[in-house]
Amino acid sequence: MQQNLKSAFTKGVCFLLLATIFALIYTQAPLYSSNQNLYFLYGLAKAGYSHLSADWLANTTDPVPFFSLLVRAIVSLPNGEIAFYLIYALLQGIYLVSLLGIVLKLFHIEPISTDWQALLGKKESAHPEQAVRALIVLVMILLLHSAALRFALSKSLGEEWVFLFEGGVAFQRILGLVLQPSVFAVFLVSSIYFGIQRRYMYAILCAALAATFHPTYLLAAGLLIMVWNIQQWQENQVNCPSTCSFSHWKSRLAAIIVSVVCLAPTVILTASHFLGTPASEAQAAQSILVNFRFPHHAIPSEWWNSSVIVQLMLCTAALWIIRRDRLFSIMAILFFATISLTLLHIITHSTTLALLFPWRLSILLVPLSSSLFSIAVFDYFWKKIKITIQQLRLIAVTCFILIAILLGIGIMRIKLDFERKLAADDLPVALYAKQTLPSNSLILIPPKLEDFRINSGFPIYVDFKSHPYRSDEVLEWYRRIKLANRFYNKYNCQIFQQIIKEGITHLVVPKAHHFNCTEPTKEIYSDASYVLFVIVK
């Protein structure tokens, strides 16, 4: 018992250490950046954060209710915002350990080796190279996911190459730079890790957990769960070909029931976004999302580029490398589904299929493939050479130095991101609004100011980044966006009078633009970038 506790403690410490190292090397952006402005809104509003409960968008249908429950619970805690960073670091650790576990198992490398004692001169061992081999694999995965490599790729090849080795196509990836529902795709990697070890119930639960936090992963989760159920059924048939015992039938039935129960709520919730409304309305809403809001995610011609070709080559090479391993069937199914459904969308131009994002399966394929390919190349040459114990020690020291360099660059990147956040040109006017405006304020802002709502804590009329998903609410969001854009594009005073009738109490205008709709407004704040007006009634 004591030995088991000691082992569990050691593994826990190792996990936390790896999670910390990976989180600092990969980095994360400051809170309330990018997609957090949408996905944190519902939880913040329900937790009573400032005046957000009165925001129109905060009262639309929540697309990620389980994530919002998490946000609501954490933000209610003292210093809860720190917990968001820690949760993301833990998710990054789960991703690293899962990916590392898959690779080490495939190449038959021991994840924890006592051969370290041989390297330190404390013990003789027949295979001290195993420890260094595992360390090199870790360093290679850290490098492929490092902020340092992303910076080098952006400067040498361009922005479209930044996430070449760890991101999918269509500007989608598992680990964004902020905590958001999509990050829970780390459990899809965990699902593959458990699946290849034949721990099918854990694999099913992990896949379902990813889809629960982000319904976009329903397709990926559904495919993985299908694979695990089929593989479990086939293995039971082999072990018990004629008359299976009750325990075999019970395990099969339990896996199927768990699969259905875990996925059903997410399927029903997602379907409700577009079902129950007129077909024409649902089609119009889908078209707005696909063609207006995120064509870079939903239209292949928008995201197809030369970096995608390289990623396809990586995936093909990885499939060849693992062709004799049981991981092959999983990756082959994901690869086939990605290619076939993408081609089907190109042929049919179906907006419904576009919103399923079948190419998002690449967020699993690409990091797995790049890791497998690079480590297969390393492993091939490693087996060709004979290395002395002194050389192994030198390699180990070099690996630790490289980790230290990646850590330093990552920490520097985090520091720069926080400085950039504090230097944002719209932050001063947002903070002024937060400190001085009355609680019943509704602010019209330029639609590009995606951080303003949460920075100020006040309801805004609309912005481009944050949007609902239910059909009728998408149409209302689109109406508001068009109205706001028409005003800010030409500062049309007639449009401004129309917006005022919708309850606007304050107005933010870029200082560089000439705003001549002086009636009925009064300037109450001005800085180098923006002017804040109050509507005088």
N, C-alpha and C positions, 0 to 999 in steps of 0.2 A: 504493500500500500504506500509506504513511504517512498519507495523507489519510483512508483507511478506518479506520485505528486511532484517529486523532484524532476522527473522527465517532462511533465506537463508545464512546470514552472520554467524550465530551460527553453522549451519550445515557445512559450509565451513571450519570454524575454527576446528570443531570436526574432520572432515575428514583429514585435514592437520596434526593435532595432532596424530591421529591414524596411518596415513601413516608414520610419522616420527618414532613413537615408533616401528611399525612393521618392518620398513626398518633397524633400528638399531638392533633389536632382531634377524631378519632373516639374516642380513648382506649382503654385496655385495663385490665382489673382485675388485682389481684395474682395470682400463681401459686397453684394449688391452690384455686381458687374454683369454685363451681357445678359444671358437668358435668366439669370436670377431675378431680374426685374419683373419677369412674368411669373416664374414658378414659385418665388417666395411670396408673391403678393397675397395669394389667398390665405396662406397660413398666418402671415403678418396681420392681415385685416381681422381674421378671427381671433387673434391673440390680443386685439385692441391696440395695435401699434399705431401711435399717433392718431391721425384722422382717416386712415386708409379704409376703414369699414364703410365710409360713405362713397367710395370710388365706384363708378359704374362697372368697370372691368372686374373689380373684386367681388361683385355681386352676380357675375355671370357663372355659368356652369364650370365647376372646377375640373380641368382635364386630368389632374394628378392628385386625387383626394388623399391618398396614403402619404405621399410626400408632403402635402400640406399639413397633415396631422403631425408629422415629424417636425416640420418647421414651427408649428404652433406650440408644440410641447417644449421645444428647445428655447425658443425666443422668450418664453415665460420664465425661464430659469435666470437666476442672478448670473451676470456675465455669460449669458447663453450664446452670444455671438462667437465667443472663442470656441465653443463646442462645434460649431459648423466647420471650422478649420480642422478640428481634430477628427470629426467624422469623415471628412473627405480624405484625410491622411490614412485613416483606417481602411477606407475603401481602396485607396491606392495600394496599400499593403496587401489586401486580399487579391487584387489584380496581379501584383508581382509574384506572390507566393503561388497562386494558381498557375500562372504562365510558366514560372520556374519549375513547378511540379510536373507539368506536362512535358517540358523539354527534357528534364533530368530523367524522367521515366522512359522516354523514347530512346535516349542515348545511353541508358543503363548507367547513370552516374548517381552515386550515393549523395543525397542532399546534405547529410550530416556525417562527417567522417572523423574517426579518431586519429587518422593519419596526420592531422595537424601536429600532433605531439612529435611525430618523426621529423617534421620540418623544423621544429624548435629544438631538436636534438635531445628530446626527453624520452624517446622510445624508438625502437627499431621497427620498421614496417616493410613488408614486401611491396606495398603499393602506395607510397606517399604521394604519388602524382595524382591520385584521385581527389585529394583535397584541393590541389591547385587547379585541376581540371574543372571542378565545381565552381571555384572562385572565378575562373575565366568566363565561364558561362554566365554567372551572375553579372560580371562587369559588362559583358557584351549586351545583355538585356538592358542594363542600366543606361548604357551608351545609346542604344537604339531609341530609348524613351527620354533622353535628356534634353533640357532646355538648351544646352550647349550645341548639340547636333541640330536642333531646330533653327537656332540662330545661324549656324554655318550654312545650312541648306537654303535659308531665306536670302542670305547675302550672296551666295554663289549661284543658285539656280532660280530663285524667285519665290514669291509667296505660295504659289500653287504646289511647291515641293516640300513645304515645311513639315507636314505630317506624313511624309512618304512611307516611313517604316512602321508607324504605329496608329495611323488613321485610316479610315475607310475612304471610299469615293464619296462624291457629292458633299464634301466639306463636313463629313460626319465622322465621329470617332467615339471610342469608349470614354477615355479620360479627357474631357474638356479641361479648361483652366479654372473652372469654378465648380462647386458642388451644385448639382442639378439632377433631376430625375434620370437623365440619360446615363449618368455615371454608374447607376446601379446595374448597368450591363456587365460590370465586373463579375456579377454572379452567373452570367452566361459562360464566362471563362471558367469559373468554378464548377459549373455544371459539366463542362467538357472534362475537367480534371477528375471529378468524381466518376463520370461515366466511363472513362477509359480504365478506371480501376474496378469497374463493375459494382460500384456503390450507387445503385440506380435510384434509390429513394432520395438520397441526398442530391443526386443530379437533377431529379425532377423538381424537387423543392427549390433549388437554386434557380433553375430556369423560370419557374413560376414567379419567384420573388422579383426577378428582373422585370418581368412583364407587369407585375402588380404596381411597381413604382413608376413604370413608364410604359403605357400601352403600345407605343410604337414597336416594342420588342415582342409583341404577340406572335408575329410570324417566326422570328428566330426561336422563341421559346417553344412554340408549337412544333417546329421541326425537330428540335432537340428532344423534346418529350416523346415525340413519335419514335425517334431513333432508339431512345432508352427503353421504351416499352417493347419494341420489336426485338431488340437485342436480348432483353431479359426473357422474353417468350421463347426465342430460339435456343438460348442456353438452357432453359428449363426442359425444352423438348429433347435436347441432346443428353442431358443428365437423367431424364426420365421419359424415354421415348414412348412407352406404351401406357402404363397406368401411373399417373402422377399422384404423389401423396397429397393429402389435404394442405400441408404447409406450402407446397409449390403453388397450388391453385390460390391459396390465400395471398401469397406474395404477388402473384400476377394481378389478382383482383384489387388488392390494396393499391398497387401502382396506378392502375387505371382510374380508380376512384379519386385518389389524390390528384392526379392530373386534371380530371374534370373539375373537381371542387376548387382547385387553386386557380384555374384559368377562367372559369365561368363568370365570376364577378367582373373581371376586367373586360371580357368579351362583351358582356351586356352593357357595361358603362360606355365602352367605345362605340358600340352600335347606336346607343341613344343619342350620340352627338349628331347623327345624320338621319336616323330613322324617326318616325313619328312626325315628320314635317313633309310638306308637299315635295314631290320629286323634283320639280323645277327649282324650288328653293334650295334643296340639298345640292343639286347640280351647280347652281350659281355659287353657293358657298364654297364648294370644292374647287371650282374654277378660280375663285378669288385667292384661295390659299395657294393653289399650285402655280398659277400664272402671275399673281401680283405679290403675294407675301413672301413666298420662298421658292421661286423658280430655280435658284441655285442648288436647292436640295431635291427638287421634285421633277426637274426636266433634264433628261440625260444630255441633251445638246448643250446645256448650260454648264455642266460639270465635267464633261469629257475633255481631257487634255492629255498631254504627253506623260504626265506623272501617273495617270490611270493605267496607261499601257505598261509602264514599268511595274506597277502593282499587280497587274494581271500576270506578267511574266514571273514575278515572285511567287504568286499563288500556284501557278502551273509547275514551277520548279519544286515547290514544297510538296505538292501532291505526288510528284515522281519520287521524291526522297522517302516519303512515308508509305509508298505503295504496298508494302508488305506488313504494315502495322495496322492495328485496329482503328487507329485515329484516322486512317485514310477514308473509311466509309463515312465518317462524320463530316470531315472537311469536303469530301466529294459531293455529298448531298447539299451542303451549304453553297458550294461553288456552282453546282448545276442549277439550284433554285435561283441564285443571283442572276446568272446569265440568262436562263430561260424566261424568268419573269420580267427582266429588263427588256429583253427582245419583244416579249408580248406587249409591254407598255408602248414601246416604240412603234409597233404595228397598229395597236388599237387607239393610242393616245387617251387611254382611260384615266380620268382624274381619280377615280376610286382606287385603281391600282397604284397610281402615283403616290397617293397618301398612305399606302401600305409600305412605301419605301423598300421594295424588295432588295435594292442595291445596298441597303443599310446592313445586310448580312456581311458585307465586306469589312465592317469594323471588327469582326471576329477573324475573318480570313487573313487580313493583311498583317496584323501584329503576330499572329501565329506563324504565318508563312515567312515573314522577315526573320523572326527568331530562329525558326527551324532551318532556314536556308543558311544563314550566317554561321550558326553553330555546327551544321553539317560540314561546311567548308573547313571550319576550324578543326573539327574532330578528324576529318580526313588527313590533314597534315600532321595533327598531333600524334596519330598512330604510326606515322611514317618515321618519326625521329625518336631518338633515345636521349633522355635528358638526365643529367646528374642531379643529386640532391642539392648541390650548391646552386645550380641553374634554376631549380624549382623554387628555392628560397628567393632568388633574384626576381623571378617572375611574380611571385606572391607579393613582394615589396612593390614592384611596378604596378600591380593591380591596385594595391591600396593607395598608392600615389595618384593613380588615375581617378579612383573614387573620390579622393580628396579634392582634386581639381574640378570634377563634375559638381561636387557639393558646393565649392566656392562660387562657381559660375551660376548655379541654381539660386543660391542665397542672394547673389548680386541681382539676378533677374527679379526675384521677389521684391527686393528693396526698390528697384526701379519701377516696378508695377505699382507699388504703394505710393511712391512719390508722384507718379503720373496720375493716379486717381485723385490725390489731393490737389494736383495742379490743374484739374479739369476746368475749362473756362465757364461751365454752367454751375459749378459747385457753389460759388459765392451767392448767386441769386437764389439758389435752392435753400441754402442755409438761412439767408435773410427771411425768406418766406416761412421757413420752419419756426423762426424765433418771433416773428411779428404778426403774421396774418391771423385773422379770427378763425375759429374752428369750422365755420360754415362756408369756407372758401372753396371755389372750384376754379382751377387755373387752366387757361388755354396756353399751350406751349408749342414751339416748333416741333413737329412730329419726330424729328431726329434725336431729340433730347431724351434718350431712353432711361437715363439714370435719375431724372428729375423727380419722378413720383415718389420713389422711396427715399431719396436724399432729403426732400422737403417734408415728407410725411403727409402730404395733402392730396386730395383727389385731383386728377387732371382730366381734361376733356377727352383726349385720345393721344396715343403715340404709335409710331409705326412698329416698333420692336415687339410690343406686347399686344396680344390679340386673343380672342376666345376661339373655341372650336365648334360649338354647337351652331347649326346652320343659321337659325334666325339671328343669333348673336354675332356671327361673322358678318352678316349683311348689315347689321347696325354699325358694327365697327368700321366697315368699309364706307358706309355713308358718312360717318364722322371724319374718317381720314380724308376722303375726297373734299369735304367741306373745309377742313383745316388746311389742306394743301392749296386749295383755290385761294384762300385768304393769304397765306404766307408767300405764295408765288408772286402775287401782284399787289398785295395789301388792298384788296378790293373792299371799300367801306360798306358797300351794300351787303356783301357776304358777312362782314364783321357784325353788322346789325342783326343778321339772321342768327349768327352764333350766340350773340348776347341773349337772345330770346330763349336759349336752351339752358340758361342759368349760370353763365360764366360770370365770375366776380372779379377775376384778375387776368392779366394778359402779359406774357413774356415775349419780347421782341428783340431780335439781334440788333445791336447798336449800329452795325454797319449799314443797316437798311433804313430807308426813309419811310417812317410811319406817319401818315398824315390824317389818320382817322382819329382826330383829337377829341371828338365828341362821341360818347360821353366818358372820356378817360382822364385820369390824372396820374402823372408820373410820381411814384413813391420811392423808387430805387433805381440806381444806375451804376454800372461799373464799365470796365474796358470792353466787355463783350456783350452784355445784355441789359435791357431796360425792363423794369417791372411797372405795369400800370394797374390801377384799380379802376373798376367800372363805377362811375358816379351815377347814382340813381336818384 
